[in-house]
C-alpha cells in the first residue's frame, strides 16, 4: 500500500462542475503539497498547507491532520484546469512523498 | 529566467551509455532535490542537497546513479551504464529551506533505447 493514496485516479467532468480530488496518507507529515502537472512535465505548486484550509481563486485545499486526509476542490471548472493533480506530503526534513496523481479532464 | 532550469529537455541514449542531467536551481535556494517520474506514475524521491552537502541519497535506485552539487548551486545527476528501466522524466526542485514550497523545473525526459 502506498503511503499517499489519491482518488479518483481519473476524473472527467463538464465545464462548470465542482471538482473534488481526495488524498489520504498513512505517515506522519509536517505539511502537504497540492501540485499541478501539465503535459510535458512542468510541475507547479498550488498549495502547501499543514492545517485548515487555503483558497486561491477557484481552488480550495483543505487538510484534516487527525484523519490524515486532504482534499482539493475546483469551483466552476474550466477546460484549462485539465491536468494531472498530485498530492505530496513532506516527510522528515523536506523529502516529498507523492501520490500517483489524478488525471482531470474538463470538457467544454 | 527566475525559475528552476533543467537541461537537456530531452535525452535519448543507447543502453550502456553514460548520461549527465543538469539542474540550475533558483538563485539563493539552499535545498535541491532530484525526483524520478516513470510514465503514468507520481514522482519518486532520489536525493537531496542542502548547499553542497548531499544529506539524503536513499532514493537512488543503484550505484549507477550519482549526484553532485559541488559549489552549492548547479547540480548534476549522472547515470552510468544506462538501462532501459532508467527511462523516465527526471525532475529537479529547489527551495529556500525547511517546510517551504518546492519549485520544480520542467524535467529532463530520458529515453534509453
Interface residues (C-beta under 8 A of the other chain):
Chain A: X4 X30 X31 X33 X35 X40 X41 X42 X43 X44 X45 X48 X50 X86 X88 X90 X92 X93 X94 X95 X96 X97 X98 X99 X100 X101
Chain B: X31 X33 X35 X37 X41 X42 X43 X44 X45 X48 X55 X56 X89 X91 X93 X95 X98 X99 X100 X101 X102 X103 X104 X105 X106 X107 X109
